[in-house]
Amino acid sequence: MKKHNLLHIARSLSERLQKIDYNRLPISDYNKRYIGNLKPAMHYYMKIYSACLSKGFDILNHSPQDITFVDYGGGSGFLSILAKSAGVGKVIYLDLNPKSVETIRVLKKETGIGPDIILHGNSDTLADWCKKNDIHPDLLIATDLIEHVYDLEAFFKDLAGVNPKMQMIFTTASTPFNPYVKRRLHRLMDNSEAGTAESPNYYTLRKEYIEKNYPNFSADEINKWTQQTRGLVYQDIDKAIKANQLPELKDAHNTCDPESGNWTERILPIEDYRSLVRTHNYSLKVDKGFYNTDRNNSVSSIICKCINLLIRLSGKGGFLIAPFIFLSCVRQRSES
């Protein structure tokens, strides 16, 4: 499918989705608020989804109708709806949040189009379902998700098990290149750890857990283990303490919810991603994202268009100002 055709489909769909009164739909208040915040920038997100699909179509070099596609961590399901609108043969939607799964079911009924398969779960859920149903997806896309995944080794192992030839595309605003983005996200991480972004904060949650489960620890031991287990879930905190192996902190800011394992916008070096996917015979291609040019203020729109042009034309230097990045995991040809 030609890129301009996909953008036209995305624009038409965006206008259609913006006209829906989501407050009257039988979906959770959480999803009403989420979609309400997304609606003003609907065209922008559709451009991002279109760019992901376009990259996938180019890598596969298949007609859309011949592609089995996974919308991983699909949220409200707009990417799934776009994929079906673009003629993708089979679309599998997957999300861990039951409220999001409920929302895509409602939206599919509301719009008359949506994913063919709707799953509730994570990477092992997808792997089990595909194995049971002898389904071998060609393409997986996940937007603003990879920076939250607790165990990326297990994540990529599960996905490679779904289909070792499946192409994967991710977007993440946790770019290691843009210094402004990094400063902003570091502040968010620090506030999640011991500040005001989360209440109770993650440091307090770990400390209370260690105090409760290891009552013989001194105050110094509690503080030491609380600090050094940043980025671990409770189960892994227990493993570290029982093995008396104090974890090494590789980053000064990255932290996660010790109960769920959800990272706070974790920033990883590109080489870490490259090493993770190389294990499963994938190469990694990194591309620059772009800013939203669909703004009510014409001056802001012109400025963003100029910045996007600069990003495109400035080679590697454009990564320093790009607001997000694309991570395309491409199956190496020698392994095809």
Residue frames as qw, qx, qy, qz and C-alpha x, y, z in Angstrom:
[[0.000, 0.887, 0.462, 0.000, 0.00, 0.00, 0.00],
 [0.385, 0.527, -0.029, 0.757, 1.30, 3.44, -0.95],
 [0.310, -0.206, -0.510, 0.776, 2.11, 5.75, 1.94],
 [0.188, -0.032, -0.033, -0.981, -0.17, 8.55, 0.77],
 [0.575, -0.282, -0.603, -0.477, -3.11, 6.12, 0.53],
 [0.557, -0.315, -0.683, 0.351, -2.51, 4.98, 4.10],
 [0.147, -0.131, -0.295, 0.935, -2.32, 8.57, 5.33],
 [0.375, -0.169, -0.316, -0.855, -5.59, 9.38, 3.58],
 [0.632, -0.340, -0.679, -0.152, -7.28, 6.39, 5.25],
 [0.460, -0.252, -0.566, 0.636, -5.85, 7.44, 8.60],
 [0.039, -0.018, 0.070, -0.997, -7.05, 11.02, 8.19],
 [0.521, -0.263, -0.456, -0.672, -10.58, 9.94, 7.31],
 [0.652, -0.330, -0.673, 0.111, -10.68, 7.50, 10.19],
 [0.313, -0.105, -0.431, 0.840, -9.35, 10.12, 12.59],
 [0.263, -0.138, -0.088, -0.951, -12.14, 12.53, 11.65],
 [0.654, -0.293, -0.571, -0.401, -14.69, 9.76, 12.11],
 [0.612, -0.258, -0.640, 0.387, -13.34, 8.77, 15.52],
 [0.147, 0.014, -0.288, 0.946, -13.28, 12.38, 16.71],
 [0.419, -0.263, -0.274, -0.825, -17.01, 12.70, 16.07],
 [0.611, -0.318, -0.725, -0.026, -17.92, 9.91, 18.50],
 [0.406, -0.663, 0.218, -0.590, -19.32, 10.96, 21.87],
 [0.521, 0.158, -0.805, 0.234, -17.30, 8.58, 24.05],
 [0.190, -0.177, 0.582, -0.770, -18.98, 9.77, 27.23],
 [0.755, 0.012, 0.058, -0.653, -22.21, 8.05, 26.19],
 [0.703, 0.241, -0.659, -0.115, -20.49, 4.72, 25.53],
 [0.852, -0.495, 0.016, -0.172, -20.55, 1.92, 28.14],
 [0.725, 0.314, -0.397, 0.467, -16.80, 2.10, 28.83],
 [0.603, -0.493, -0.388, 0.493, -14.88, 2.85, 32.01],
 [0.078, -0.988, -0.056, 0.119, -14.30, 6.38, 33.27],
 [0.550, -0.513, 0.435, 0.495, -10.58, 5.66, 32.95],
 [0.493, 0.199, 0.632, 0.563, -10.89, 5.04, 29.22],
 [0.153, 0.894, 0.401, 0.126, -13.24, 8.00, 28.76],
 [0.269, -0.902, 0.150, 0.301, -10.58, 10.24, 30.28],
 [0.577, -0.269, 0.569, 0.520, -7.80, 8.56, 28.28],
 [0.422, 0.488, 0.607, 0.464, -9.61, 8.98, 24.96],
 [0.009, -0.961, -0.272, 0.045, -10.69, 12.48, 25.94],
 [0.363, -0.761, 0.307, 0.441, -7.05, 13.47, 26.37],
 [0.521, -0.068, 0.672, 0.522, -6.11, 11.76, 23.10],
 [0.431, 0.707, 0.559, 0.039, -8.88, 13.23, 20.90],
 [0.106, 0.940, -0.061, -0.318, -7.35, 16.69, 20.35],
 [0.066, -0.649, 0.678, 0.339, -4.22, 14.99, 18.95],
 [0.839, 0.186, 0.488, -0.151, -6.04, 12.17, 17.14],
 [0.671, 0.730, -0.128, -0.041, -4.58, 13.13, 13.74],
 [0.017, 0.760, -0.640, 0.111, -1.08, 13.03, 15.22],
 [0.585, -0.261, 0.751, -0.161, -1.47, 9.57, 16.71],
 [0.834, 0.437, 0.305, -0.140, -2.97, 8.31, 13.47],
 [0.450, 0.806, -0.384, -0.002, 0.13, 9.59, 11.65],
 [0.245, -0.566, 0.773, -0.149, 2.31, 7.64, 14.08],
 [0.753, 0.073, 0.624, -0.194, 0.20, 4.49, 13.61],
 [0.733, 0.668, 0.022, -0.129, 0.35, 4.99, 9.84],
 [0.190, 0.782, -0.593, 0.027, 4.13, 5.33, 9.97],
 [0.486, -0.330, 0.793, -0.161, 4.39, 2.08, 11.93],
 [0.799, 0.337, 0.469, -0.167, 2.15, 0.20, 9.51],
 [0.558, 0.797, -0.202, -0.109, 3.98, 1.65, 6.54],
 [0.060, -0.664, 0.744, -0.045, 7.32, 0.48, 7.93],
 [0.629, -0.082, 0.751, -0.183, 5.84, -2.97, 8.53],
 [0.772, 0.561, 0.236, -0.182, 4.38, -3.21, 5.04],
 [0.372, 0.817, -0.436, -0.071, 7.73, -2.18, 3.54],
 [0.279, -0.503, 0.813, -0.093, 9.65, -4.78, 5.55],
 [0.669, 0.112, 0.713, -0.180, 7.23, -7.60, 4.71],
 [0.169, 0.317, -0.592, -0.722, 6.60, -6.57, 1.11],
 [0.091, 0.327, 0.939, 0.048, 3.22, -8.32, 1.28],
 [0.263, -0.476, -0.401, -0.738, -0.23, -7.11, 0.35],
 [0.307, -0.317, 0.471, -0.764, -2.08, -5.97, 3.51],
 [0.841, -0.094, -0.062, -0.530, -4.76, -8.63, 3.05],
 [0.847, 0.161, -0.497, 0.101, -2.07, -11.33, 3.34],
 [0.215, 0.420, -0.588, 0.657, -0.76, -10.06, 6.67],
 [0.639, -0.585, -0.499, 0.011, -1.59, -11.31, 10.16],
 [0.174, 0.573, -0.253, 0.760, -0.93, -8.38, 12.48],
 [0.543, -0.501, -0.589, 0.327, -0.69, -8.08, 16.28],
 [0.084, -0.759, 0.041, -0.644, -1.63, -4.81, 17.95],
 [0.651, -0.189, -0.604, 0.418, 0.30, -5.41, 21.16],
 [0.230, -0.404, -0.417, 0.781, -0.75, -3.38, 24.19],
 [0.159, 0.460, 0.584, 0.650, -3.44, -1.95, 21.95],
 [0.022, 0.168, 0.329, -0.929, -5.08, 0.32, 24.54],
 [0.482, 0.424, 0.315, -0.699, -8.27, 1.81, 23.10],
 [0.661, 0.240, 0.698, 0.137, -7.71, -0.09, 19.86],
 [0.364, 0.823, -0.015, -0.436, -7.37, 2.77, 17.38],
 [0.015, -0.543, 0.749, 0.379, -4.35, 1.12, 15.72],
 [0.365, 0.139, 0.920, 0.029, -6.35, -2.09, 15.26],
 [0.438, 0.715, 0.442, -0.318, -9.21, -0.15, 13.70],
 [0.206, 0.791, -0.355, -0.454, -6.78, 1.61, 11.36],
 [0.204, -0.316, 0.886, 0.270, -5.15, -1.68, 10.35],
 [0.418, 0.397, 0.816, -0.039, -8.51, -3.20, 9.41],
 [0.343, 0.834, 0.169, -0.398, -9.48, 0.00, 7.60],
 [0.088, 0.708, -0.570, -0.406, -6.25, -0.34, 5.61],
 [0.834, 0.296, -0.322, -0.335, -7.23, -3.87, 4.56],
 [0.024, -0.457, 0.868, -0.192, -5.02, -5.96, 6.84],
 [0.577, -0.051, -0.745, -0.331, -6.22, -9.55, 6.59],
 [0.697, -0.493, -0.518, 0.047, -6.20, -10.62, 10.26],
 [0.016, 0.635, -0.335, 0.696, -5.76, -8.29, 13.22],
 [0.680, -0.374, -0.591, 0.220, -5.10, -9.61, 16.72],
 [0.160, -0.760, 0.163, -0.608, -5.57, -7.11, 19.55],
 [0.731, -0.250, -0.547, 0.324, -3.92, -7.75, 22.93],
 [0.052, -0.663, 0.262, -0.699, -3.87, -5.72, 26.15],
 [0.378, -0.052, -0.808, 0.450, -3.27, -6.48, 29.81],
 [0.191, 0.072, 0.382, -0.901, -5.79, -3.92, 31.04],
 [0.161, 0.413, 0.897, 0.014, -9.31, -5.44, 31.15],
 [0.185, 0.739, 0.314, -0.567, -10.83, -1.95, 30.86],
 [0.119, 0.536, -0.501, -0.669, -9.04, -1.44, 27.55],
 [0.067, 0.063, 0.958, 0.270, -10.20, -4.84, 26.30],
 [0.183, 0.615, 0.698, -0.317, -13.75, -3.85, 27.20],
 [0.144, 0.708, -0.029, -0.691, -13.31, -0.55, 25.33],
 [0.072, 0.319, -0.717, -0.616, -12.18, -2.09, 22.02],
 [0.122, 0.328, 0.935, 0.058, -15.14, -4.46, 22.11],
 [0.165, 0.743, 0.459, -0.459, -17.47, -1.47, 22.46],
 [0.086, 0.659, -0.302, -0.683, -15.66, 0.55, 19.79],
 [0.100, -0.066, 0.886, 0.449, -15.73, -2.33, 17.34],
 [0.142, 0.570, 0.807, -0.064, -19.49, -2.48, 17.75],
 [0.059, 0.788, 0.204, -0.578, -19.78, 1.31, 17.56],
 [0.084, 0.635, -0.443, -0.627, -17.68, 1.73, 14.40],
 [0.892, 0.357, 0.110, -0.255, -18.48, -1.57, 12.71],
 [0.735, 0.520, -0.372, 0.225, -14.79, -2.33, 12.28],
 [0.440, -0.743, 0.457, -0.214, -12.03, -3.59, 14.53],
 [0.042, -0.472, 0.880, 0.029, -9.73, -6.48, 15.35],
 [0.717, 0.010, -0.594, -0.366, -10.66, -10.02, 14.37],
 [0.739, -0.258, -0.572, 0.245, -9.32, -11.45, 17.63],
 [0.217, -0.778, 0.211, -0.551, -9.36, -9.71, 21.02],
 [0.768, -0.106, -0.554, 0.304, -7.11, -11.10, 23.76],
 [0.401, -0.858, 0.131, -0.292, -6.62, -10.10, 27.39],
 [0.900, -0.326, 0.075, 0.278, -3.09, -10.71, 28.65],
 [0.122, -0.846, 0.409, 0.320, 0.58, -10.21, 27.86],
 [0.316, 0.584, -0.679, -0.314, 3.34, -11.84, 25.79],
 [0.142, -0.122, 0.980, -0.068, 2.90, -15.35, 27.19],
 [0.545, 0.436, 0.529, -0.482, -0.86, -15.08, 26.57],
 [0.525, 0.670, -0.258, -0.457, -0.18, -14.24, 22.94],
 [0.124, 0.455, -0.871, -0.140, 2.38, -17.04, 22.58],
 [0.335, 0.076, 0.902, -0.260, 0.01, -19.63, 24.08],
 [0.581, 0.547, 0.335, -0.502, -2.96, -18.52, 21.97],
 [0.448, 0.655, -0.454, -0.404, -0.98, -18.52, 18.71],
 [0.007, -0.310, 0.950, 0.029, 0.43, -21.97, 19.45],
 [0.431, 0.233, 0.787, -0.375, -2.98, -23.38, 20.32],
 [0.572, 0.662, 0.292, -0.387, -4.58, -21.93, 17.18],
 [0.699, 0.092, 0.472, 0.529, -1.60, -22.53, 14.88],
 [0.249, 0.953, 0.163, 0.062, -1.44, -18.82, 14.03],
 [0.691, -0.139, 0.096, 0.703, 1.87, -17.30, 12.90],
 [0.102, 0.947, 0.178, -0.249, 1.64, -13.48, 12.89],
 [0.683, 0.478, 0.099, 0.544, 3.76, -11.62, 10.35],
 [0.192, 0.517, -0.117, 0.826, 3.91, -8.24, 12.08],
 [0.461, -0.651, -0.528, 0.291, 3.66, -6.89, 15.63],
 [0.162, 0.570, -0.041, 0.805, 3.44, -3.22, 16.52],
 [0.492, -0.644, -0.501, 0.302, 3.48, -1.75, 20.03],
 [0.179, 0.684, -0.005, 0.707, 3.41, 1.99, 20.67],
 [0.222, -0.621, 0.357, -0.662, 4.60, 3.54, 23.94],
 [0.918, -0.310, -0.094, -0.228, 4.89, 0.14, 25.58],
 [0.837, 0.208, -0.386, 0.328, 8.42, -1.22, 25.47],
 [0.148, 0.531, -0.432, 0.714, 9.67, 1.32, 28.01],
 [0.609, -0.425, 0.259, -0.617, 7.28, -0.15, 30.60],
 [0.922, 0.016, -0.370, -0.115, 7.99, -3.89, 30.15],
 [0.622, -0.705, 0.330, -0.083, 9.59, -5.28, 33.32],
 [0.648, -0.314, 0.644, 0.258, 11.51, -8.23, 31.87],
 [0.491, 0.668, -0.281, -0.483, 12.52, -7.58, 28.28],
 [0.002, 0.356, -0.920, -0.165, 14.45, -10.85, 28.00],
 [0.339, 0.258, 0.880, -0.210, 11.30, -12.87, 28.74],
 [0.443, 0.660, 0.186, -0.578, 9.27, -10.48, 26.57],
 [0.379, 0.615, -0.527, -0.448, 11.36, -10.99, 23.44],
 [0.112, -0.166, 0.979, 0.025, 11.67, -14.72, 24.11],
 [0.447, 0.424, 0.692, -0.376, 7.87, -15.01, 24.15],
 [0.474, 0.711, -0.025, -0.519, 7.53, -12.94, 20.98],
 [0.180, 0.506, -0.778, -0.326, 10.18, -14.93, 19.15],
 [0.254, 0.046, 0.958, -0.123, 8.26, -18.04, 20.20],
 [0.541, 0.542, 0.342, -0.545, 5.10, -16.67, 18.58],
 [0.794, 0.574, 0.154, 0.132, 6.84, -16.69, 15.22],
 [0.625, -0.443, 0.209, 0.608, 10.64, -16.42, 14.88],
 [0.386, 0.252, 0.455, 0.762, 10.12, -14.66, 11.52],
 [0.047, -0.874, -0.484, -0.011, 7.64, -12.08, 12.83],
 [0.335, 0.408, -0.050, 0.848, 8.73, -8.48, 12.21],
 [0.378, -0.701, -0.516, 0.315, 8.31, -6.12, 15.19],
 [0.216, 0.528, 0.043, 0.820, 8.03, -2.35, 15.38],
 [0.413, -0.639, -0.512, 0.399, 7.98, -0.30, 18.57],
 [0.129, 0.742, -0.009, 0.658, 7.74, 3.39, 19.32],
 [0.597, -0.535, -0.428, 0.417, 9.03, 4.90, 22.51],
 [0.019, 0.936, 0.003, 0.350, 9.25, 8.45, 23.82],
 [0.684, -0.672, 0.224, 0.175, 11.95, 7.23, 26.22],
 [0.716, 0.637, -0.129, 0.256, 14.62, 8.20, 23.74],
 [0.741, -0.456, -0.012, 0.493, 18.24, 8.08, 24.95],
 [0.527, 0.327, 0.225, 0.751, 19.19, 10.81, 22.46],
 [0.048, -0.761, -0.222, -0.607, 17.08, 13.91, 23.18],
 [0.337, 0.071, -0.580, 0.739, 18.59, 15.66, 26.26],
 [0.367, -0.225, 0.113, -0.896, 15.41, 17.65, 26.99],
 [0.814, -0.181, -0.381, -0.400, 13.29, 14.49, 26.99],
 [0.681, 0.012, -0.638, 0.359, 15.82, 12.69, 29.15],
 [0.067, 0.173, -0.462, 0.867, 15.82, 15.47, 31.78],
 [0.581, -0.207, -0.039, -0.786, 12.04, 15.53, 31.88],
 [0.863, -0.113, -0.450, -0.201, 11.75, 11.77, 32.24],
 [0.509, 0.124, -0.643, 0.559, 14.52, 11.61, 34.83],
 [0.218, -0.223, 0.349, -0.884, 12.55, 14.07, 36.97],
 [0.778, -0.152, -0.201, -0.576, 9.46, 11.89, 36.58],
 [0.787, 0.026, -0.600, 0.140, 11.42, 8.78, 37.58],
 [0.265, 0.184, -0.581, 0.747, 12.94, 10.50, 40.60],
 [0.445, -0.199, 0.192, -0.852, 9.49, 11.67, 41.70],
 [0.855, -0.095, -0.377, -0.342, 8.08, 8.17, 41.26],
 [0.665, 0.115, -0.636, 0.375, 10.93, 6.80, 43.32],
 [0.423, -0.333, -0.561, 0.629, 10.91, 9.16, 46.28],
 [0.011, 0.011, 0.000, -1.000, 8.91, 12.24, 45.33],
 [0.415, 0.287, 0.391, -0.769, 5.37, 13.20, 44.40],
 [0.409, 0.210, -0.611, -0.645, 4.64, 11.40, 41.10],
 [0.633, -0.194, -0.726, -0.187, 3.38, 8.27, 42.88],
 [0.310, -0.409, 0.502, -0.696, 1.76, 7.92, 46.27],
 [0.580, -0.715, 0.293, 0.257, 3.01, 5.92, 48.05],
 [0.352, 0.769, -0.493, -0.204, 6.26, 6.28, 46.16],
 [0.891, 0.210, -0.401, -0.024, 8.23, 3.24, 45.03],
 [0.278, 0.431, -0.672, 0.535, 10.99, 3.69, 47.60],
 [0.474, -0.273, 0.465, -0.696, 8.44, 3.65, 50.41],
 [0.914, 0.053, -0.109, -0.386, 6.72, 0.56, 48.98],
 [0.737, 0.305, -0.564, 0.213, 10.01, -1.38, 48.88],
 [0.046, 0.407, -0.626, 0.663, 11.00, -0.20, 52.34],
 [0.669, -0.204, 0.297, -0.650, 7.68, -1.21, 53.87],
 [0.926, 0.149, -0.286, -0.195, 7.87, -4.60, 52.16],
 [0.575, 0.352, -0.624, 0.396, 11.39, -5.26, 53.45],
 [0.219, -0.377, 0.533, -0.725, 10.54, -4.06, 56.97],
 [0.811, -0.114, 0.125, -0.560, 7.53, -6.40, 57.07],
 [0.959, 0.173, -0.209, -0.087, 9.21, -9.48, 55.62],
 [0.709, 0.219, -0.430, 0.514, 12.67, -9.09, 57.17],
 [0.437, -0.860, -0.128, -0.230, 11.98, -7.82, 60.72],
 [0.804, -0.443, 0.019, 0.397, 15.48, -8.76, 61.93],
 [0.552, 0.486, 0.088, 0.672, 17.14, -6.28, 59.59],
 [0.320, -0.487, -0.240, 0.776, 18.68, -3.20, 61.18],
 [0.260, 0.861, 0.205, -0.385, 17.68, 0.27, 60.01],
 [0.037, -0.664, 0.546, 0.509, 20.91, 0.51, 58.00],
 [0.294, 0.000, 0.913, 0.282, 20.26, -2.86, 56.33],
 [0.362, 0.666, 0.629, -0.173, 16.71, -1.87, 55.47],
 [0.188, 0.870, -0.073, -0.451, 17.86, 1.38, 53.88],
 [0.170, -0.478, 0.737, 0.446, 20.68, -0.36, 52.01],
 [0.313, 0.205, 0.906, 0.199, 18.42, -3.03, 50.51],
 [0.311, 0.772, 0.462, -0.306, 15.66, -0.53, 49.78],
 [0.110, 0.801, -0.286, -0.515, 18.04, 1.65, 47.79],
 [0.112, -0.412, 0.815, 0.393, 19.77, -1.15, 45.92],
 [0.336, 0.283, 0.896, 0.063, 16.61, -3.04, 44.92],
 [0.346, 0.604, 0.048, -0.716, 15.26, -0.11, 42.93],
 [0.468, 0.425, -0.557, -0.538, 13.84, -1.55, 39.71],
 [0.183, 0.045, -0.982, 0.003, 12.89, -4.93, 41.19],
 [0.660, -0.379, -0.319, -0.565, 9.50, -6.46, 41.91],
 [0.633, -0.554, 0.379, -0.385, 8.83, -7.99, 45.31],
 [0.997, 0.020, 0.071, 0.004, 9.58, -11.52, 44.13],
 [0.713, 0.491, -0.219, 0.450, 13.00, -10.50, 42.83],
 [0.179, -0.747, 0.378, -0.517, 13.69, -8.48, 45.97],
 [0.864, -0.372, 0.266, -0.211, 13.17, -11.67, 47.96],
 [0.937, 0.261, -0.046, 0.228, 15.51, -13.60, 45.67],
 [0.377, 0.697, -0.315, 0.523, 18.24, -11.00, 46.04],
 [0.415, -0.666, 0.394, -0.478, 17.97, -10.84, 49.83],
 [0.945, -0.212, 0.209, -0.135, 17.83, -14.61, 50.31],
 [0.870, 0.331, -0.058, 0.360, 20.87, -15.02, 48.08],
 [0.463, -0.748, 0.026, 0.474, 22.54, -12.10, 49.88],
 [0.524, 0.188, 0.403, 0.727, 23.38, -10.61, 46.50],
 [0.029, 0.709, 0.210, -0.672, 23.07, -6.85, 46.55],
 [0.606, 0.643, 0.412, 0.221, 21.89, -5.78, 43.08],
 [0.391, -0.211, 0.195, 0.874, 24.05, -3.42, 41.04],
 [0.301, 0.814, 0.348, -0.356, 22.24, -0.28, 39.93],
 [0.586, 0.163, 0.447, 0.656, 23.18, 0.36, 36.30],
 [0.088, 0.607, 0.329, 0.718, 21.23, 3.62, 35.99],
 [0.143, -0.008, -0.470, 0.871, 20.82, 6.56, 38.32],
 [0.390, 0.040, 0.075, -0.917, 17.13, 7.11, 37.59],
 [0.556, -0.066, -0.677, -0.478, 15.23, 4.11, 36.15],
 [0.243, -0.066, 0.781, -0.572, 12.68, 2.73, 38.60],
 [0.421, -0.201, -0.722, -0.510, 9.58, 0.56, 38.54],
 [0.684, -0.386, 0.108, -0.609, 6.49, -0.20, 40.60],
 [0.050, -0.362, 0.916, -0.165, 7.67, -3.08, 42.84],
 [0.612, 0.164, 0.638, -0.438, 4.19, -4.61, 42.79],
 [0.753, 0.570, 0.211, -0.253, 3.41, -4.59, 39.05],
 [0.689, -0.111, 0.444, 0.562, 6.91, -4.25, 37.55],
 [0.399, 0.831, 0.319, 0.222, 5.74, -1.34, 35.39],
 [0.555, -0.105, -0.001, 0.826, 8.78, 0.83, 34.66],
 [0.062, 0.870, 0.224, -0.435, 8.43, 4.60, 34.81],
 [0.504, 0.857, -0.081, -0.078, 9.30, 5.44, 31.17],
 [0.754, -0.426, 0.348, 0.359, 12.56, 3.47, 31.38],
 [0.408, 0.841, -0.311, -0.169, 15.35, 4.82, 29.20],
 [0.870, -0.191, 0.383, 0.245, 17.72, 2.19, 27.84],
 [0.081, -0.588, 0.553, 0.585, 20.78, 2.56, 25.62],
 [0.744, 0.435, -0.229, -0.453, 20.10, 1.49, 22.04],
 [0.329, 0.429, -0.841, 0.009, 22.84, -1.11, 22.34],
 [0.355, -0.057, 0.809, -0.465, 20.81, -2.82, 25.10],
 [0.736, 0.391, 0.219, -0.507, 17.84, -3.17, 22.75],
 [0.566, 0.579, -0.534, -0.246, 20.15, -4.32, 19.96],
 [0.035, 0.345, -0.917, 0.196, 21.68, -7.00, 22.19],
 [0.544, 0.099, 0.645, -0.528, 18.26, -8.21, 23.35],
 [0.770, 0.478, 0.089, -0.413, 16.90, -8.74, 19.83],
 [0.346, 0.611, -0.695, -0.156, 20.18, -10.06, 18.40],
 [0.362, -0.213, 0.871, -0.256, 19.75, -13.10, 20.66],
 [0.631, 0.381, 0.627, -0.251, 16.71, -14.02, 18.54],
 [0.490, 0.116, 0.606, 0.616, 18.41, -13.29, 15.20],
 [0.198, 0.901, 0.380, 0.067, 16.92, -9.84, 14.68],
 [0.422, 0.139, -0.016, 0.896, 18.69, -6.69, 13.64],
 [0.099, -0.759, -0.478, 0.430, 17.56, -3.34, 15.01],
 [0.286, 0.434, 0.286, 0.805, 16.84, -0.25, 12.93],
 [0.183, -0.608, -0.455, 0.624, 16.29, 3.03, 14.75],
 [0.201, 0.541, 0.419, 0.701, 14.37, 5.88, 13.11],
 [0.059, -0.044, -0.292, 0.954, 13.48, 9.41, 14.21],
 [0.062, 0.657, 0.737, -0.144, 10.00, 10.40, 15.27],
 [0.119, 0.397, 0.276, 0.867, 8.27, 13.71, 14.59],
 [0.066, 0.208, 0.482, -0.849, 6.22, 16.43, 16.26],
 [0.231, 0.636, 0.731, -0.092, 2.51, 17.10, 16.00],
 [0.145, 0.004, 0.274, 0.951, 1.83, 19.68, 13.29],
 [0.238, -0.560, -0.643, -0.465, -1.98, 19.58, 13.59],
 [0.272, -0.334, -0.515, 0.741, -2.32, 22.45, 16.04],
 [0.078, 0.855, 0.509, -0.061, -4.94, 25.15, 16.52],
 [0.156, -0.869, 0.141, 0.448, -2.26, 27.81, 16.64],
 [0.759, 0.646, 0.006, 0.082, -0.92, 28.35, 13.11],
 [0.087, 0.843, -0.506, 0.164, 2.41, 29.67, 14.38],
 [0.602, -0.406, 0.672, -0.144, 2.96, 26.55, 16.49],
 [0.883, 0.325, 0.336, -0.047, 2.03, 24.40, 13.51],
 [0.547, 0.799, -0.220, 0.119, 4.57, 26.15, 11.28],
 [0.201, -0.737, 0.619, -0.181, 7.28, 25.85, 13.94],
 [0.761, -0.166, 0.615, -0.118, 6.64, 22.11, 14.32],
 [0.826, 0.546, 0.137, 0.015, 6.71, 21.63, 10.55],
 [0.298, 0.845, -0.414, 0.159, 10.08, 23.37, 10.41],
 [0.439, -0.555, 0.682, -0.186, 11.43, 21.26, 13.26],
 [0.878, 0.129, 0.452, -0.090, 10.19, 18.06, 11.57],
 [0.679, 0.721, -0.112, 0.081, 11.95, 19.13, 8.37],
 [0.011, -0.789, 0.580, -0.204, 15.13, 19.73, 10.33],
 [0.717, -0.290, 0.611, -0.171, 14.81, 16.30, 11.95],
 [0.886, 0.382, 0.262, -0.022, 14.47, 14.64, 8.55],
 [0.588, 0.770, -0.148, 0.198, 17.34, 16.50, 6.91],
 [0.156, -0.844, 0.460, -0.227, 19.89, 16.57, 9.73],
 [0.615, 0.296, -0.723, 0.107, 20.99, 12.94, 9.68],
 [0.598, -0.240, -0.689, 0.332, 21.99, 11.45, 13.02],
 [0.103, 0.067, -0.329, 0.936, 21.86, 14.89, 14.58],
 [0.473, -0.320, -0.329, -0.752, 18.09, 14.84, 14.18],
 [0.639, -0.319, -0.694, 0.094, 17.86, 12.27, 16.96],
 [0.299, -0.063, -0.462, 0.833, 18.88, 15.00, 19.42],
 [0.272, 0.055, 0.125, -0.953, 15.62, 16.88, 18.82],
 [0.488, -0.172, -0.720, -0.462, 13.23, 14.05, 17.84],
 [0.537, -0.404, 0.286, -0.683, 10.45, 13.62, 20.45],
 [0.857, -0.141, 0.453, -0.203, 10.38, 9.83, 20.10],
 [0.067, 0.481, -0.796, -0.361, 12.00, 7.01, 18.15],
 [0.915, 0.151, -0.117, -0.355, 10.92, 3.98, 16.13],
 [0.323, -0.459, 0.827, 0.027, 12.58, 0.65, 16.91],
 [0.836, 0.307, -0.213, -0.402, 12.19, -1.80, 14.02],
 [0.535, -0.371, 0.759, 0.007, 13.21, -5.36, 14.84],
 [0.688, 0.507, -0.313, -0.414, 13.89, -6.95, 11.47],
 [0.933, -0.115, 0.338, 0.044, 14.46, -10.64, 11.01],
 [0.167, -0.646, 0.590, 0.455, 17.98, -11.04, 9.65],
 [0.712, 0.469, -0.291, -0.433, 18.00, -12.23, 6.07],
 [0.283, 0.422, -0.861, 0.026, 20.59, -14.91, 6.74],
 [0.221, -0.001, 0.877, -0.427, 18.14, -16.53, 9.14],
 [0.614, 0.242, 0.016, -0.751, 15.10, -16.33, 6.85]]
